[in-house]
Amino acid sequence: MVCAPGSWTDGVWDDINRMRTLNTSQRLKKREMHICPLQLDIVERAINRWSNPGDTILDPFGGLMTVPYMAIKMQRYGVGIELNPDYFRDGVGYLQEADEAGKMFTLFDLAGGL
C-alpha cells in the first residue's frame, strides 16, 4: 500500500508515526530491540485524553517503559511492571533520562515573567 488509509472520523487516529518508539533509541545504543514497540504518539494522545497532570499512570506490561516514560514527560507519575529484566533495566534508563530532562532549566525559566 502506497498511502495509509484515511478515515472520515476524528475518532480514528490515522496520523501516527509508526517509527517514533523507544526501539529507535535501543537500535542506536545497540541494545536488544523490543519485539512489539508501542508508538509514542498513541501513548501521548491517550495520556492527554484520559488523565490530568499529577495523575499516576499504570502500565502492567511495561516493556521498555514507554507509557511511564511519556507520563513523566507529560507531568504525570508513571508505574510500569515488566518481567524481562533486560527490558526493565533499559526502561529504567529511559525513565531516568526523562526525569532528568524534566528537571533541566531553560532560558524561559530563568527569565521569569519577562
Protein Blocks (a to p, Z undefined) as FASTA:
>chain_A
ZZdcddfbfkbcckbcfklcfklmmmmnopacdfbdcdfklmmmmmmmmccehiacddfb
lmnommmmmmmmnopacddddfblmlmmmmmmmmmmmmmmmmpccfklmnomZZ
